[in-house]
């Protein structure tokens, strides 16, 4: 009879104790899911800005080939100058 009372008290304590953890974990998982969705949306949009513009790179290469074939000196083509400027610079210059 005493063990039954102890069992009921321990069961009640465990339900309350674990119930608090359960609601806390639910809130944390909801927050983590929303945070992940927002970060993913920004990462997808930002990733586009990290890629070099293939059209601009092709234009620069063709310009160098054209200058070379006409007997002119090719434009300087250091590794950093053959790449197009970052999009933020090209947007400012009106390109």
FENFENSUL-V262682 format. One record per pair of residues at least 4 apart in sequence whose ideal C-beta (glycine too) atoms are under 6 Angstrom apart, sorted by the first residue. I is the first residue (numbers start at 1). J is the second residue. Records with the same first field share a line. If there is no record, write none. Layout:
I->J / J
This chain:
13->17
14->18
15->19
42->46
49->87
52->57 / 83 / 84
53->84
56->84
60->82
64->74 / 75
67->72 / 74
68->74
76->81
77->82
85->89 / 90
87->91
90->95
